[in-house]
């Protein structure tokens, strides 16, 4: 123990002044500075020539109230509209297209919108087609202050070369191109090709939300999240239509998808929700038997074989057409997680009619159900998991496939313009996500769909690992550019396969008959 020393301790007290920190306190009134009385008033500052971002995926999450309000303002013209698609029937951006307010559309997918397709082919409007994941990422980039980024999506395709015209001359496709597509810079990172995509900056964003509080915090319902979340964060002026407007403090902070800092104006949604495609579960046959004629159809035989490539616990994305049938033929005990580009992981079958919900739809805009353990997210997250290679297998249809694994499945120049959709993103990381094509071996005119080189615009280059048709199964050596015949269908000869295939192929030493 240390000895005491004769020091006199002195205690000094210093005066201090404590200041109370003040915080803003939200008014309890529903009527706040961001809440407007009507959509007509809220859109009054939209002006001619603006870039308008419009949320939604099909009819799900489309800001119909705001679109309807703006379509009344015939003085506002020359708009460039950015959206996943332009609506269907009389819904969505079609209203403004028919009112003559839109000069240009930047979208991912036309789908069955014949009016828009014909307008484009006749040279009456400008159309820029953008891969679905790239489109949302371009908007996200501007929202977070990034002017451009590199992506594998669209590399070595017409997206890179600018080969898809933006506008034809006044006489339409036959009279040539007025505005060429935008050619993109490319670079190679780690021996892989990437294209540079510029950010998209919006002047105004129209957003549909389920709930909004008077501070502008937003909650989206199920897959109505889609593009709405990123668009809300992007524009100089963000206008939200909400199904419910609630006082500040009503929403749990954990529930908020988009913070109020991004939102400028809020109005009450007045347009009713509508189903785009009401798809319901077929009635039970009672005895559980299947129609033999249906089961032996070409499409179902292909789907039955494709199902054999899906393992237990796989994360799987299925394209439209034949691939959607694959889940009906999974081996007993196989459980998978279906991913849908519009923001579902754990997608279930078609619901019964009484359980159908317009906010729970698949990428084909059909009503679906959610399985236990399912999750919902916006389009940016959806394509992040796709582009990042987190999906195990994607099964797609195709118009053409080449012997080295090139795939073309989105347009026939001058005739069919469905749009790119999510397919380019789905085939953008074939080293991590196995790409399988399930299609009929020949086109309707009998011509081969498997060719030495694709003649249609590519969806992806050297992307396909396997081709499954009604006649055969081929493994694709993407690196050496070789096609290997590994299976043949019952009652089909090698000579018939050769005659109906537009490129050479190698016969595997382990060649066997398809088990379908």
N, C-alpha and C positions, 0 to 999 in steps of 0.2 A: 504494500500500500504506500502510495506516494505521500511524503510529509506535507503537512499544511504549510503554506507560506503566508506571510502577513500581508495579503493584498486585500484591499477594500473593494468589494464588489459594488458596482454602480449600475443601477437599473435606469435606463432611459426609456421614456415613452414618447413615441413619435405620433403626432396627430395624423390621422388619415381620413380622407373624405370618400365615402363609398357612393358611387353613382349607380343608380338603377338603370339597367339597359331597357330601353323601350322596344316593344315589338308591335308591328301592325296587327290590328285585330280586325278580322273580316266581319263585315256587316251580316246580320242574320237574315236580312231581307233577300229574297230570291232575285229581286231586280238589282243587278250589279252593272257596272260599266261595260262589261263584255256581253251582256244579254240584250239582244235587240228584239223589238216587238214583232217584226215580220221579215221574211226572207227577201221580199221586194226591197225593203230598206237596206238590209244587210249587204246586198249585191250592188248597191248604187254606185260604188267606186270602181267597179270593173270597167275597164275602158277598151276601146278598139286597139287591136294589136297585142293585147296581153297574152302571156303564156299561162294557161289555166291547167292546173293539176286537178284531176277528178278521180276520187277514190272508187273502190269497188272491184269486184271480180265477178263478171257476169252481172246479174241483178243483185247479188249479195253485197250489201254495204254501199250501194250506189247512192250518192247524195241527190235523190230525185227532187226533193223540195227546192234545193238551191238551183239545180239545172232548170227546173220549170220556171223559176222566178227569172233567171237570166234569159231564157228563151223568149220572154215577153219583150225584152229590150232590143228591138230591131235596130236601134242606133248603134249598138255594139257589134262590130264586125271584125273580120280579119284576125280572129283568134286562132292561136295554136293550142290545141288541147292535148294533154298528156294523160293517158289512161291505160289500163291493161287491155281493155277492149272498148268498143264504142256503144255498147248496149245491144239490146235485141228488141225486135218488134218496134213499138213506139217508145220504149223506155231508154233511159240513159242519154248519152250524147247525140243519139240519132235525132232528138228533138231540135238541137241546135244546128245539126247538119242540114236538116230539112228547112230550117228557118234562114239558111244562108249566112250564118254567123261564123262558121268555122272555115278557115283558110287551109289549115293543115292539121293532120292527126299524127301523133307519135304514139303508137300502140304496139302491143305484142301479138294480138290475136283478133282476127275478124270473125272466125267461126262461121256461123250460118247467116251472117249479116249480108245478104245479097245486095241490098241497096247500096251499102258502102263499097262493096266489092266492085259493083258496076260503075259507080261514080269514079273510082280510082282507075279502072281499066279504060274508061271513056275520056280520061284526062280532065275531069271536072274538079278534082281536088288533089292536094298533096298528101302523101302517106309515107311515113317513115316507120318501117317495121324493125323492132328491137327485140332481142331475146328477153324473155320474161324476167329472168334473174338479173340481167344486165340493166334492164329498165328501172327496177326498184333500187339497184345499187347506185345507179347514176343520180337518182334523187337523194338517196342517203348520203352520198359523197358531198353534194352541195350543202346539205343540212349540217354536216360536221366540218365544213371548211376545207374539203379536199377537191381540188380543181379537176383531177382526172385520176384514173387508176388502170392497172393492167389486169386482164382476165383471160383465162383460157377459152372462155365461151365465144364461139364464132371464129376462132383462129382457123385459117386456111379455108374459109368459106366466103360467100358473097358479102357477109357482114364485114369482113376484113377488106375485101377488094372494092366495096361500094357497088356491087353488081346488081343490087335491087333498086330499080329506078324509084325516085321519090314522086315524080310526076311525069305523065305522058303529055304529048302535044294535044291540042284541042280536038283533033280527030281520033284520039285514043291510041291504044297500043299499036295499031297498024301504021300510024303516022310518026312513030318514033318517040324518043325521050326528050322531054323539056328540061327536067332537073335530074341529074344523075345522083346516085346514092353517095353517101359519105365514105370515102376511103379512109381506112384506119392505119395508124402507125403500128408496127409490130416489133417485138423484141423476144429474144430467147433467154430464158432463165432456166438453169439446170437442165439443159437440152430439151426444153419444152417451149412451144411457141405461145405467145400471149399477144393480145391486141390491146391498144390503149383506148379507153372510152372516156369521153368528156362528161363532167357532171352536168346535170340538168337543173337550171335555176327557174323556179316558178314565180310569177308575179302574184298569182292568186291560187289558193288551194280550196277546193270544195271537199269537205270531209263529212262522213256519216258516222255518228257515234251512238252507242246505246245509252250511256249516261254521261252527262257533263255537269260539273258544279259551276257556280257563278265565277269561280276563279279561273275556269278554263281547263281544269283537270278532266281527262277523258277516260272512259272505260268502253271497250269494244266488246261486242257479243259474238262469241265463237269465231267463225272464219270471216266475219265482217271486219275483222282486224286488217286483213290482207294488205292492200296498198295504203289504206287510210292513215296508218300510224306514221309511215315515212313521209307522206305528203303533208301531213299536219306540221311537220318539223321543218319543211323546206321553204315555203313561200314567204314573200314579203307580207302578204295579207292572208291569214288563214281563217276561213269562215266554216263553222261547224254547225251542222243540223243534228240535233240530239233527240232521241225518242223520249228521254226524261231529262229535265233540268232541275237540279237539286241544290239546296243551300250548301255553302262551304262547311266542311266538317262531316257531311253525310257519308262521303266516300271514304273507305279505309285507304290509307296511304299504300298499303300492300296491294290494293286492287287496281291502282291507277296505271294505265298503259302509256299514256302520253301526258306529261306535266303541262300545267297551264301556261308556262312561259312561252310556249309555241303558239298559243291560240289567241286570236284577236276578237272574234265575234262569234256569238252563239245564238241560234234561233231554234224554235221548236219544230221538229219534223212533223209535217202534215200529210205527206204522201203515204199511202198504205204500202206495206211490204207485199211483194208478189213472188211466187215461185217461178223460176225460169223453167226448170224441168222437174216436175213432181214424179219422182221415181219411187215406187213402193215395192215391197216384197210380194212375189207372186203368191196366190192362194195355195195352201197346202193341198196336195193331191189325195191326202188321206192315207194311201198305202205306201207312200215314199218312193214309188217306182218312177223311172225316167223314161221318156219317149225314146225308143231305140233309134228311130229315124233322125231325131234331133241330135242324139249322142254321136251318131256316125257322120254328122255333117263335117265338111272340111274344116270349118272354123273351130269346132270343138275338138276335133282330133289334134289339131295344132296346139290348142290350149292345154289339152291333156298331157301332151309330150313336154310342153314348156314347164308345166308344174313340177316335173321331175327335177328341175334345176334349182328348186327353191328348198333351202334347208331350214331346220328348226331354229327359231329365234332370229331369222334374217330380217333386216330392214329392207323393204321392197317398195319400189315405185312402179306402177303399172300404167302404161299408156292407154289411149282409147282404142276401141275396136276389140280385136282378138285377145289382147293382153288382159282385158277386164274379166275374162272368163277363167283365168288361171286359178283363182282362189277356189273355184268349185271343184278342182281336181287335185288339191294338195293331199299328200299321203296322210293316212290317219295318224294323229298325234303331232303333226307338224303345226306349230303355232308361229305366226309371223306378225310383224308390225308393218302395216301398210302406211306409206307416206304419200300425202297428196300435196301438190305444189302450192295450193292456195292456203296451206297452213294447218295440216292435220298430221299427227303421227299416232297411229292406233285407230285408223278408219275401219268402220264396220260395214255390214251389208245394208241394202236398202231397208228403210224402216217400214213399219205398217203405216197406213194412211193417217191414223190418228196420232202417230208419233212424229210425223214429218215436220221438219223445221226449216224455214227458208234461210236461216243463218248457219245451217249445217249441211254443206254441199261439198261435192268433190270437184276436181279440176275440170270435169266435164259439165259442171253446173247442175248435176243431178243431186237430189236429196239423198243423204246417207245417214248412218248412225255412228256413234262413237263407242268403242269398246272400253271396258274397265282398264284404267291405266293410260288412256289416251291423253294427249296434250295438244294445245292450240297455240299458234304463234303467228307472227306477221310474215309477209312475203320475203322480207330481207333475211330473217332467220331460216325460212324454208329453203331458200336457194343457197344460203350459206352452208347448210348441211348437205345439199346436193353437190354443189361445186367443190366443197371440201372433201368429198369422197366418203362421207359417213353412211351413205346408203350402200348396202351390199350388192344388190342386183336391181337393174332397171330393165323391164321388158317392154319393147316398143314395136309398133307396126312400121312399115316402110313402103314407099313407092319403088325404091331401088336400093340395092346394096352392091358394092363392088367386091371383087375378090380379095382386096387388101383391107376391107372393113370400113370403107367410106359408106355413109348412109345419107339418103335423101328422102325426106318425108314431109315437107311443108308447103311446097308450091309447084305449080306447073306454069311457067311464064306465059302471060297473055291469056290464060284460060282459068286457072284455079289459084286463088290467093286466099288461103285460109289463115296465114300468119305463122310466125315462128313458134309462139307459145313457149313452153318450157323445155322443148326437146333438145335445143342446143346446149342448155345447161346440163341436162341429164346425161349427155354423152361427152361432157367436157373433161371428165377425169376418169378415163377408162382403165387406168392402172390401178385405181382403188375401187371403182364401181364397175362391176361386170355388166356389159351392155349386150343384151340378147335381143335379136329381132325375131318376131313371130309373125309370119305373113304367108300368103299363098304364093306358090312357086312362080306362077305366071300371072300376068295382067289379064284383064277381061278379054283383050284381043288375042290372047295366047302368046304374047311376046314375053321373053324372059325378064324377070325382075332382079336376077343376080347377073351382074355384068362385069366385064373387064374394067370399065370405068363408068361411073354414073353420068348420065346426060342431063339430069335435073340439078338444080342448085343444091349444094351439100348442106346437110344439117351438122355433120361432123366428119372429120378426116381421120381415117384409121382408128375408128372408135369401137367397132363391133367385134365382139369376141366369139359369138356363136349365132348361127342362122338356123331357125327351125321352120320348115315348111310342111306342106301336105305330102311332099315326096321324099324329103331327106332332112338330115341334120348335118350341118357343116361346122367345124371348128375353124376359126380364122386366126392365122398367124399374122398379127398386125405388123410385126417388125420386119418380117421377110416378105410380106405381101403375098401369102399363099393361102389357098383354100383347101381344107382337108375334109373329104367325105368320110363321116364316121358312122352314119346310120342311114338305112334306106327303109321306106315304108313298105308294108306288106303288099304283095302283088305289083310292085314297081321294080323295073330292071335298071341296071346301071346305064344301059344304052338310052333308056327314056330320060333318065336324069341328065345325061350328057346333052341330049338333044334339046332339052328345055332349060339349060343353063348357059348363059351368055359369056362364060369364061372358062378357062382350064381349071381343073382341080386335081388334087392328089388323093388317091384312094388309100385310106388308112389301113395299116396292117391288122388293126383290130376292128375292121368293119363288121357291123352287126345289123340285125333288123330292128326297126323301131318297135318299142313295146307300148302300144296305144290301144 
